[in-house]
Amino acid sequence: MDTNAILTTKQDLTNRPCYRRFVDTFNQKCFNINQHTYAFNKLNTFVNICQQLTDSNDVTIAVEHLEMSCAKLGTKQAHFEAIL
């Protein structure tokens, strides 16, 4: 995958099941999208990733990586929100 393209382009969404999995996982495990507008503005990245992933096994692997990244972030996020 071209990382630059994923971060900077705006592709049309056709892989909705993949996108839904990413958004739901991100919302539940990383940041509540309704409370973090910065995170809301980055959802297009999930569109771009999903447009590259055509195999459901690849989607599952990618979502698991997102969950692991969010788990690592969890402690930092809790600390950050506590000092606000």
Stockholm file with secondary structure:
# STOCKHOLM 1.0

chainA/1-84         MDTNAILTTKQDLTNRPCYRRFVDTFNQKCFNINQHTYAFNKLNTFVNICQQLTDSNDVTIAVEHLEMSCAKLGTKQAHFEAIL
#=GR chainA/1-84 SS CCHHHHHHCCCCCCCHHHHHHHHHHHHHHTCCTTTCHHHHTTTHHHHHHHHHCCSHHHHHHHHHHHHHHHHHHHHHHHHHHHHC
#=GC SS_cons        CCHHHHHHCCCCCCCHHHHHHHHHHHHHHTCCTTTCHHHHTTTHHHHHHHHHCCSHHHHHHHHHHHHHHHHHHHHHHHHHHHHC
//
